[in-house]
């Protein structure tokens, strides 16, 4: 059932690009990686385009967050997704080629709404964010179809399978990872252009199918929201931020605290560690108050914790895409230590914009080196901010993305004549991508 739908009466200029964003969640507030990308994209596209948003929500309380989206868009509709532990997607994926998350994010009424909207509005562009929204695109729509991938979900599951010690979980993650990646590849073939937030994800997909029309699209950071911060006084403080209900974050934080933090404390006795983020698992919560470790849980404003940071860490062992938290730390001028997986896809250089090291020993050495060398921290802080300003400013990133869409539209119109929108499309069966 559609629980929220809204449309403006006033229409834009005929020259405005008409674009429909298909989103796996309400894009506001921009507190998590996915919402940061979608909110900054929708908000900036809406400055010059006629934007409509069709999205899913995951709790009725989220519907209050539609107001800022309505304020900038011509039409907004939100439909309920299945809950994280709902039994229906688990049962249906057991008898379907679709992976679990494709079922969890599929709402038949949202599909019907998108098809009605496409027939009514004659969009220039349909933009599907992440593989969860690709079932809402049939593939024969006459407009330009863009698929934006924040990560290759199948790769995350396959990495999880490699790190898990539980043989049952390892087997299940491996099977689901392969099924998910196959679904992602098949879904990509419905689109005119695929954009990946990471160049490594682009390369992964091209190895699967060199014919895919795919390119790398940088993410961004809001430089006004994350100004350069003065380094705090007092003993060095190591900080990690991230939603702890997201497995790669909690896995990395726990591994750091168990294997790497003791090595650092041996060499820098007065150093402190702060883990910031909602819903930390019990294994992490138990460490609060021990060995100068602070576990905050959910916080209202992340900025005050960034202001107290001497060294920002990204100790991830699994994941995909690009960690936007690194861009926020760079914009804030923080000295960063990351694992290779934590910073993959970024254009920062080791020793210049951040330090890159594997846990535990090399990672500990990098943190110790920065804790004992103020000049080195300052050098990395200044370079990191410059990189954020020159390469990752959202205004620069979205301007480039908007120009790409217009260029693709122009070429499409030059080489083909758009037929009328087709009528009577039916929803895809659960066994097809």
C-alpha positions in Angstrom: 0.0 0.0 0.0 1.3 3.5 -0.9 1.4 5.4 2.4 2.6 8.7 1.1 2.2 10.4 -2.3 2.4 14.0 -3.1 2.5 16.1 -6.3 3.1 19.8 -7.1 0.6 21.5 -9.3 3.0 24.0 -10.9 5.0 22.5 -13.7 8.6 23.4 -14.8 9.8 24.9 -18.0 9.5 22.5 -21.0 13.3 22.7 -21.3 13.9 21.1 -17.9 15.2 17.6 -17.9 12.5 15.3 -16.4 14.0 12.7 -14.2 12.6 10.0 -12.0 14.8 8.8 -9.1 14.1 5.2 -7.9 15.5 5.0 -4.4 15.7 2.1 -1.9 15.0 4.5 1.0 13.7 8.0 1.8 16.8 10.1 1.0 16.5 12.4 4.0 18.0 12.9 6.5 21.5 12.4 5.1 23.0 10.5 8.1 24.1 7.3 6.4 26.2 6.5 3.4 23.3 5.7 1.0 21.2 8.7 2.1 24.2 11.0 1.8 24.7 10.1 -1.8 21.0 10.2 -2.8 20.1 13.4 -0.9 23.0 15.4 -2.3 22.2 14.0 -5.8 18.4 14.6 -5.7 18.9 18.1 -4.1 21.3 19.3 -6.7 19.5 17.8 -9.7 16.3 19.5 -8.5 18.0 22.9 -8.8 17.8 22.7 -12.6 15.6 19.6 -13.4 12.0 18.5 -12.9 12.6 15.7 -10.3 10.3 13.0 -9.1 11.1 10.5 -6.4 9.7 7.0 -6.0 11.2 5.3 -2.9 10.7 2.7 -0.2 10.5 3.3 3.5 11.4 0.9 6.3 9.4 2.2 9.3 6.2 4.4 9.3 8.1 7.0 11.4 10.3 7.7 8.4 7.4 9.2 6.5 7.9 12.4 8.5 11.3 12.8 6.7 9.5 13.2 3.3 8.8 16.9 3.9 12.3 18.1 2.9 12.1 15.9 -0.2 8.7 17.3 -1.1 10.0 20.8 -0.8 12.4 20.3 -3.7 10.7 17.7 -5.9 7.7 17.8 -8.2 6.3 14.5 -7.0 7.2 12.1 -4.2 5.8 8.7 -3.4 7.0 6.2 -0.7 6.0 2.6 -0.4 6.7 0.1 2.5 9.6 -2.4 2.1 9.7 -5.7 4.0 11.3 -5.6 7.4 14.8 -6.8 7.8 13.7 -10.0 9.5 10.4 -10.5 7.6 9.8 -14.1 6.8 8.3 -13.5 3.3 11.5 -12.5 1.5 13.3 -15.4 3.1 10.7 -17.9 1.9 10.4 -16.4 -1.6 14.1 -16.3 -2.3 14.3 -20.0 -1.4 12.4 -20.8 -4.5 13.5 -18.0 -6.8 16.7 -17.0 -8.7 16.4 -13.5 -7.1 18.6 -12.9 -4.1 17.1 -12.1 -0.7 17.6 -8.3 -0.9 15.9 -8.1 -4.3 12.8 -9.7 -2.7 13.0 -7.6 0.5 13.1 -4.3 -1.6 10.4 -5.3 -4.1 6.9 -3.9 -3.7 4.4 -4.8 -6.4 2.4 -1.6 -5.9 5.6 0.5 -6.3 6.3 -1.2 -9.6 2.7 -0.5 -10.8 3.1 3.2 -9.7 6.4 3.6 -11.5 4.9 2.2 -14.7 1.8 4.5 -14.5 4.1 7.4 -13.8 6.4 6.7 -16.7 3.4 6.5 -19.1 2.0 9.8 -17.8 5.1 11.9 -17.6 7.4 10.8 -20.6 10.6 11.0 -18.6 13.9 11.9 -20.1 15.8 9.8 -17.5 15.0 7.1 -15.1 17.7 6.8 -12.5 17.7 3.5 -10.4 19.9 3.7 -7.3 21.5 0.4 -6.2 20.6 -3.0 -7.5 17.5 -3.2 -5.2 15.6 -0.8 -7.4 16.5 -2.4 -10.8 13.3 -4.7 -10.8 11.3 -1.5 -11.1 12.8 -0.9 -14.6 11.5 -3.3 -17.3 14.2 -2.5 -19.8 12.2 -1.4 -22.8 11.3 2.1 -21.5 11.9 4.6 -24.2 13.8 7.1 -22.0 17.4 7.1 -20.9 17.9 4.5 -18.2 20.7 5.0 -15.6 21.7 2.5 -13.0 23.9 4.0 -10.1 25.7 1.4 -8.0 27.1 2.4 -4.6 28.7 -1.1 -4.5 28.6 -4.5 -5.9 26.6 -6.3 -3.3 27.6 -9.7 -4.3 31.3 -8.9 -3.7 30.5 -7.8 -0.1 28.9 -11.2 0.6 31.8 -13.1 -1.0 34.3 -11.1 1.1 32.2 -11.9 4.2 32.3 -15.6 3.2 36.1 -15.4 3.2 36.4 -13.9 6.7 33.7 -15.9 8.4 34.9 -18.8 10.6 31.4 -20.4 10.9 31.2 -23.1 8.1 27.5 -22.7 7.7 27.6 -19.0 7.5 30.5 -19.2 5.1 28.6 -21.5 2.8 25.4 -19.5 2.9 27.3 -16.2 2.3 29.2 -17.7 -0.6 26.0 -19.1 -2.3 24.1 -15.8 -1.7 27.1 -13.8 -2.9 27.3 -15.6 -6.2 23.5 -15.4 -6.7 23.5 -11.7 -5.9 26.4 -10.9 -8.2 24.7 -12.9 -11.1 21.5 -10.9 -10.5 23.4 -7.6 -10.5 25.0 -8.5 -13.8 21.7 -9.5 -15.4 20.1 -6.3 -14.1 22.8 -4.1 -15.6 21.9 -5.3 -19.1 18.6 -3.4 -18.8 20.3 0.0 -18.6 21.8 2.4 -21.1 24.5 3.5 -18.6 25.8 2.1 -15.4 27.6 4.3 -12.9 29.8 2.9 -10.1 30.9 4.9 -7.1 34.1 3.0 -7.1 36.5 2.3 -10.0 37.2 -1.1 -8.6 33.5 -2.0 -8.8 33.5 -0.8 -12.4 36.4 -3.1 -13.1 34.7 -6.0 -11.4 31.6 -5.7 -13.6 33.6 -5.3 -16.7 35.4 -8.5 -16.0 32.0 -10.2 -15.7 30.9 -8.6 -19.0 33.2 -6.3 -21.0 30.2 -5.1 -23.1 28.5 -3.3 -20.2 28.2 0.5 -20.7 29.8 1.3 -17.4 31.8 4.2 -16.0 33.1 5.5 -12.7 31.2 8.3 -11.1 32.9 9.9 -8.1 31.0 10.5 -4.8 31.2 13.8 -3.0 31.3 15.5 0.3 29.6 18.7 1.6 32.4 21.0 2.3 30.2 23.5 4.2 28.9 20.7 6.5 32.4 19.5 7.1 34.8 22.5 7.4 38.4 22.2 8.3 38.8 21.6 12.0 41.5 22.7 14.3 43.3 19.9 16.0 42.2 19.5 19.7 44.5 19.7 22.7 45.1 16.9 25.2 46.1 13.3 24.8 45.7 11.8 21.3 42.2 10.5 20.6 41.6 7.8 17.9 38.1 7.9 16.5 36.0 5.6 14.3 32.4 6.5 13.2 29.8 4.4 11.5 26.4 2.7 12.0 27.3 -0.4 14.0 24.3 -2.4 12.9 26.1 -2.5 9.5 28.2 -5.6 9.7 31.4 -4.3 8.0 31.5 -1.5 10.5 31.0 -3.6 13.6 33.3 -6.3 12.3 36.1 -3.8 11.7 35.6 -2.0 15.0 35.7 -5.2 17.0 38.7 -6.5 15.2 40.6 -3.2 15.8 39.7 -3.2 19.5 40.7 -6.8 20.0 43.8 -7.1 18.0 45.2 -3.7 17.2 44.3 -1.4 20.1 46.4 -3.3 22.7 49.5 -2.9 20.5 48.9 0.8 20.3 48.4 1.2 24.0 51.7 -0.5 24.7 53.6 2.3 22.8 51.3 5.3 23.6 50.0 4.8 27.1 47.9 8.0 27.2 46.1 7.5 23.9 42.3 7.1 23.9 39.8 5.4 21.5 36.2 6.5 20.8 33.9 4.3 18.7 30.9 6.4 17.6 27.7 4.9 16.0 24.3 3.5 16.6 23.5 0.0 17.7 26.9 -1.5 18.6 26.8 -5.2 19.3 27.2 -6.5 22.8 30.8 -7.6 22.1 31.7 -4.0 21.4 29.5 -2.4 24.2 31.3 -4.6 26.8 34.6 -2.8 26.0 33.3 0.6 27.1 35.3 2.0 30.0 38.2 -0.5 29.6 41.6 0.4 28.4 40.6 4.0 27.6 37.9 2.9 25.2 34.6 4.9 24.9 31.6 3.4 23.1 29.1 6.1 22.5 26.2 4.4 20.7 23.8 6.6 18.8 24.7 10.3 18.9 22.7 13.3 17.7 25.6 15.2 16.1 28.8 13.6 14.8 30.6 16.9 14.5 31.5 17.2 18.2 33.3 13.8 18.0 35.2 14.8 14.9 36.3 18.0 16.7 37.9 15.8 19.4 39.7 13.6 16.9 43.5 13.5 16.4 43.5 10.3 14.3 40.6 9.0 12.4 40.6 5.2 11.6 38.8 3.1 9.0 39.6 -0.5 10.1 37.3 -2.3 7.7 38.0 -5.9 6.6 34.9 -6.3 4.3 32.8 -3.9 2.3 32.4 -2.4 -1.1 31.9 0.9 -2.9 33.5 3.9 -1.2 33.3 4.8 2.5 31.9 8.3 2.5 33.1 8.6 6.1 36.6 8.9 4.8 35.6 11.9 2.6 34.0 13.6 5.5 37.1 13.0 7.6 39.3 14.4 4.7 37.1 17.5 4.4 37.4 18.0 8.1 41.2 17.9 7.8 41.7 14.8 10.0 44.7 12.5 9.9 43.4 9.2 8.7 44.6 5.6 9.0 42.7 3.0 6.9 43.0 -0.6 5.8 43.3 -1.1 2.0 39.6 -2.2 1.9 38.5 0.8 3.9 39.8 3.3 1.3 39.6 1.3 -1.9 38.4 3.3 -4.9 39.6 6.7 -3.4 42.2 8.8 -5.2 44.1 9.5 -2.0 47.7 8.5 -1.8 49.4 6.6 1.0 51.7 8.9 3.0 50.2 12.1 1.4 46.5 12.1 2.1 46.2 9.2 4.6 48.2 6.2 5.8 47.1 2.8 4.5 47.9 -0.4 6.5 46.6 -3.8 7.3 45.6 -4.8 10.8 46.9 -5.5 13.3 50.7 -4.8 13.3 51.1 -2.4 10.4 47.9 -0.6 11.3 49.1 -0.1 14.9 52.4 1.2 13.6 50.7 3.8 11.5 48.5 5.0 14.3 51.6 5.2 16.6 53.6 7.1 14.0 50.9 9.7 13.7 50.2 9.9 17.4 53.9 10.7 18.0 54.4 13.1 15.1 52.4 16.4 15.0 54.1 17.6 11.8 53.2 14.4 10.0 49.5 14.7 11.1 49.4 18.4 9.9 50.9 17.4 6.5 48.3 14.7 6.0 45.5 16.9 7.3 46.2 19.8 4.9 46.6 17.4 1.9 43.4 15.6 2.7 41.4 18.8 2.8 42.9 19.9 -0.5 41.9 16.6 -2.1 38.3 17.0 -0.8 38.1 20.6 -2.2 39.6 19.9 -5.6 38.1 16.5 -6.4 35.2 15.5 -4.1 33.2 18.7 -3.6 29.5 17.7 -4.2 29.0 20.8 -6.4 31.8 19.7 -8.7 30.7 16.0 -8.7 27.0 16.6 -9.4 27.8 19.2 -12.1 29.8 16.6 -13.9 27.1 14.0 -13.4 24.4 16.3 -14.7 26.5 17.1 -17.8 26.9 13.4 -18.4 23.2 12.8 -18.4 22.6 15.7 -20.8 25.3 14.5 -23.1 23.9 11.0 -23.1 20.4 12.4 -23.8 21.8 14.5 -26.7 23.6 11.6 -28.3 20.5 9.4 -27.9 18.3 12.0 -29.5 20.8 12.4 -32.4 21.0 8.7 -33.2 17.5 7.6 -32.6 13.9 8.8 -32.8 12.0 8.3 -29.5 8.9 6.2 -30.0 5.8 6.8 -27.9 5.8 5.3 -24.4 4.6 1.7 -24.5 1.4 0.8 -22.7 0.3 -2.1 -20.5 3.7 -3.2 -19.1 3.4 -5.9 -16.5 5.4 -6.5 -13.3 8.3 -8.8 -13.6 8.0 -12.3 -12.2 10.1 -13.1 -9.2 12.3 -15.3 -11.2 13.5 -12.7 -13.7 15.9 -9.8 -13.4 
